[in-house]
Amino acid sequence: MTYDPTNYELYNRLLTSQVKILEYVAPGREDYDYDEQTDALNELYRSMAYWLKELWHIMMKDGADCKRISKCLSLCLDHANDAEGIIHPIAFYDAGCSLRIDSLDEKKRKRIIYDRCALIPEHLCWMYRELMVVAQSRHQLGDFYDIEGDTINLGLEQETKKLLRPREQLEECRAGAKFPAAHYRDAHWDTAMIEGALAIYAEDDESEEDEDEEDEEEDIDKESQ
């Protein structure tokens, strides 16, 4: 059987079993063993980090099922939220998840795409940012709207879109300009990805225009009554 990172049923079983271990070592949030809880949480995080790394590599391939990847990211957040509700807050917030994603450039040299220790929702915002840009860069608008809807339902939309470089900088990048990538972690973007990010801004502009038109129509209706 070929390994498929988008097989969320497989990872759901794995992460569910690791969350159950957390439940076992955290019978009460007041009386707890710090080391035991953080060890169990770190095991869960290692599995999540490996999965997220694999999902990023899959989404970069042509023909990737973006909606399925989005479902995987949503599942990851579900289990992270389960963990937060189980263990003591001190143990939870002390144990960040280390995630490093490497790739090979056109000369087969390894480069770091993403390297950060943070809570799972912060990693997921970056992953969703990447996924939305990929969908737009491939003109998969249906997938983009579904993914955007997932971020809204998960409460991640605003933080995800904050990870888009400002439009003015993207337009300069389109013309060949270079900017520090430390905050946005987008140094690996090619022209298609830059265009995809700009397309997201364009979609937001259209949404705002539609909302303004609806407000105007409502005002006209009220005045005519």
N, C-alpha and C positions, 0 to 999 in steps of 0.2 A: 504493500500500500504506500503510495507516494505521500510524503509529508506535505501538508498544506497549512500554512499559518492562518489562513482564513477559516479553518475548520473550528468555528467557535464552540461547537458541541464538545470537542476534545478539550479545549482550554477551559470550558465551563466546568467540566468534571474535575480537572486538575485544580483550578482555583477554588472551587467549592470545597474540595477535600482539605485544602490548606486553610481556608477560613474556619472549617470545623476544628482544626487543630488549635486555632486561635481561641475558639470557644472553650476548648478543653483546658487551656492554660490560663484562661481569664474567667474563672467562675464568678468573680465579683469585681466591679471597677474600683471598689474602695480597698479591698485586701488583695494585693496583687504582687507577683514576682516580676520585677522590672526586666531582669535579664531574660527570663523565660519568654515573656511577651514580646520583647524586641527581637529575640532570636526567631520566633515563629513569624513575626511580621516581616523580618528581613527575607525569610524563605519565600513568603508570598511575593514580596517585591522583586526578588530575583527572577521568579517566573514571569511576572508582569513585564519586567525590563527586557527579558529575552524575547517575549512575544511582541512587544512594541517595536523592537529593533527589526524583527522579521517582517512585521506588517509594513514598516517604512520601505524596506527593500522591495516588497511585493507591489506597493502602490506606485513605485517608480517604473515598473515594467509596463510596456504597452499591453492593453487588454485587461488590465487589473479591474476587478469588480469593486468599484469604489463604495457602492452601497453596502456590500458585504463587509468590507473593511470598517466602515462606519459602525456597523452593528458590533463588530469585535471591540472597537474602542468604547462603545457604550457599555458592553458587558464588563470590560475592565474597570470602568468607573463604578459600576454596580458593586463589584466585589471590594473595591477600595472603600466605598461607603459602608459596606457591611463590616469591614475591619475597623473602621473608625467608631462604629457603634458598639463594638465588642470590647476593645481593650482600653486601658486607662489612657486619658488624654496626654499625660506626660510621656508615656511610652510611645504613643502614636506620633506625636509631633516631634519627638527626638529622632525618630527613625525615618529619615528621608530615603527616597528611592533613587539610586544612582543609575542613570541611563546614558550609555555611550553608543553612538551610531557612527560607524566608519564606512567609507566607500572608496572606490578606486577611481582616480581621474582618468582622462583620456590616455595618459602615459603609464597607466597601471600603477600609479603611486597611491599609497594609502593617504586619505585625508579625513580629518574629523568633521563630521557633519553636525553632530550634536553631542555635548558632553556636559551633563549637569546633574546635580543632586537636588531633588525637590519632591514635593508631594505629587501624587499621581495626577490630580486634576491639572496641575501646571504642565506636566508632560503632555497630557491629552490635548490641552489647548494648542500646543505647538504641532502635535500630530494632526489635529483637525485642520489647523491652518494649512499644513502641507497638503492634506487630502482635498480641501476645497480648491486650492490653487491648481492641483493636478487636474481635477475635474474641469475647471474652467479652461485650462491650457489645452485640453483635448476636446473642448466644445461639447462636453457631456452635461448640458444644462439641466436635464432631468435629474441626474445624479447630484449635481451641485445643489439644487433646491432641496433634495431629500437630506443631504448632508447638513446643509444650513439649518433645516428643520430639526435635525437631531441635536445640533448644538443649542438651539433655542430650548428644546425640551429638557436638555440636561443642565441648562443654566450656564452654558459655557460660551455663548455666542459673542458677548462683548469682549471677554478676555481673549478669545480666539482672534477676533478681528483687530485687537490692539497689537497683535504680533505681526500685522502687515506693516511693512515699511511705509512711511508717508507717501502719498501719491506723487508729490513733487520729486522726491528722491527716486522713486521707481521710474518716473519719466526720464530722469537723468541717467539712470542705470540702463534704460533702453538705448540711450545714445552712447553708452560705453563708459559712463562714470563709475567710480568705485567708492564705496562707503564702508566704514567699519561694520563688521557683521556680528559683533559680539552679542548685542542685545537681541537682534532679530534672527540670528542664526540662519541666514539665507544665502551665504556665500556660494553655495552649490547650485543656485538657480541658473538655468539657462534662459535664453530669450523667451522661449515659450512659457516658462514659469513666470517671468516678469510680466508678460502680457496677460497671463491668467490672473495675477494679483490685481492688475489694473482693471480687468474685467469685473472683478468683485466690487471695486469702487464704483464702476459704472452701474452695476446692478443695484447697489445701495442708492445711487442717485435717482434711478428710475423709481425705486420703491418710495422714496421721499416725495417725488413729483406726483405719484399716484395718490399718496396720502393727502397731499395739498389739494389735489383736484377733488377728492372725496369730501374734504372739509368745505371747500367752496360750494359744492353741490348741496351739502347739508344746510349751509347758511342760506342759499337761495331758496331751498324748500321751506325753511322756517319763515323767511320774509314773505313768501307767497301765501302762507297760511293765515 
